[in-house]
Amino acid sequence: MIILDENVGESQRRWLQRRRIRSRQIGVEIGRMGMNDSDIIPLLHALDRPTLFSLDIDFYRRDLRHQAYCLVLCHILNEG
């Protein structure tokens, strides 16, 4: 299951939908808007093999590694 952090933009969400890639976004279909990072980890534990995509550098921590979920930190480069 693909989970998008609330900081992932609507355009990326629509891009996935157009390609028929199912995803859920925090604050839209799952969890609640404004969820703290510390509340997201227990949410991931409650789901079946989720992959969280986020732009939040706070998820880049060794102590968050776990075999029950995957964390993907996306880095956006400013072109121009």
C-alpha positions as CSV (number, residue, x, y, z in Angstrom):
1,M,0.0,0.0,0.0
2,I,1.4,3.4,-1.0
3,I,0.9,6.2,1.6
4,L,1.6,9.8,0.6
5,D,2.6,12.2,3.4
6,E,0.4,15.3,3.5
7,N,3.4,17.3,2.2
8,V,3.3,15.4,-1.2
9,G,1.6,17.7,-3.7
10,E,-1.8,17.2,-5.4
11,S,-0.1,17.1,-8.8
12,Q,2.0,14.0,-7.7
13,R,-1.2,12.4,-6.3
14,R,-3.0,13.0,-9.6
15,W,0.0,11.6,-11.6
16,L,-0.3,8.4,-9.7
17,Q,-4.1,8.2,-10.2
18,R,-3.8,8.8,-13.9
19,R,-1.4,5.8,-14.0
20,R,-3.9,3.7,-12.0
21,I,-1.5,3.4,-9.1
22,R,-3.5,3.3,-5.9
23,S,-2.4,5.4,-3.0
24,R,-3.8,7.0,0.1
25,Q,-2.8,10.4,1.4
26,I,-2.5,11.3,5.0
27,G,-5.2,13.8,5.9
28,V,-7.3,12.8,2.9
29,E,-8.1,9.1,2.9
30,I,-6.1,8.0,6.0
31,G,-5.0,9.5,9.3
32,R,-5.8,13.1,9.8
33,M,-4.5,16.5,8.5
34,G,-1.7,17.9,10.6
35,M,-0.6,14.5,12.0
36,N,2.7,14.7,13.9
37,D,5.5,12.6,12.5
38,S,5.5,10.6,15.8
39,D,1.9,9.6,15.1
40,I,2.6,8.4,11.6
41,I,4.9,5.6,12.6
42,P,2.2,3.8,14.7
43,L,-0.2,4.3,11.8
44,L,2.3,2.5,9.5
45,H,2.6,-0.4,12.0
46,A,-1.2,-0.8,11.8
47,L,-1.2,-1.2,8.0
48,D,-0.2,-4.2,5.9
49,R,3.3,-3.5,4.4
50,P,2.9,0.2,3.7
51,T,5.4,2.4,1.8
52,L,5.3,6.0,3.0
53,F,6.5,8.7,0.5
54,S,7.4,12.0,2.2
55,L,9.4,15.2,1.6
56,D,10.0,15.5,5.3
57,I,13.7,15.1,6.2
58,D,12.8,14.1,9.7
59,F,12.0,10.6,8.4
60,Y,15.7,10.2,7.5
61,R,16.7,8.5,10.7
62,R,18.2,5.1,11.3
63,D,16.0,4.5,14.4
64,L,12.9,4.6,12.2
65,R,14.0,1.5,10.1
66,H,11.6,-1.4,10.5
67,Q,10.8,-4.5,8.5
68,A,7.0,-3.9,8.6
69,Y,7.1,-0.7,6.4
70,C,9.2,1.2,4.0
71,L,10.0,4.9,4.2
72,V,10.9,6.8,1.0
73,L,12.3,10.3,1.4
74,C,11.9,12.2,-1.8
75,H,14.2,15.1,-2.5
76,I,13.0,17.7,-4.9
77,L,15.6,19.7,-6.8
78,N,14.8,23.2,-7.8
79,E,15.3,23.5,-11.5
80,G,16.1,26.9,-12.9
